[in-house]
Amino acid sequence: MDQAKYEKILRDRQREINSRLNRIDDDLGHEKSADSEDRAIERENDEVLEELGQAGEVELKAIAAALHRVSQGTFGECVNCGQPISQERLDVIPYTPFCKACAAEL
């Protein structure tokens, strides 16, 4: 398995998410409109941004864990059973800690 390939994918995704989170923080920090209808819309938009931010934080934690596995030389091994994670699975979810069989059991 080409761990360097996946490390690059993970680091690129990490940068992308951090950039998105910075933009979300900037958007959430903008002054709100004085108009009550506009404020209601802005509040709804803020809720969506906060949910996206939370999802990004979760993904960043998973990426950090995967990068740690890369540094430990265990990337690509299921953390549950120790069997190899298929390349096809890693291509779809490069930060997954589980093989297909163990993921199905969760």
Phi, psi and omega in degrees: 000139180272087182296328179297323178299312182289327177298318178297315179301314181296315180293322177297316179295321178299315178296318180299315180293317178299320177297316179297318180296323177296319178294321178297315178301318178298315180296320180291335182275353180291148178296140182275155180292152177280337181286130185295323179294317178296321179297321179297316178295316179298322179297316177297317178297320179298322179297318178295316179298320179295320177295319177296321178297318178295318178297321177296320179296319178297315180295321178299321178296319179294322178293317179300319178296319179294319178295326176296318177297324176299312182294333179272352181080016181249006179299138179092358175253136179296129180288346180270306186251348179083357179283157178297144173270133184298148178298324179299318179293317180294329178294328180275315182230083188296343181260008182296135177266357188238145170289171183299317182297314181291324178296325180291333180282341184284000000 
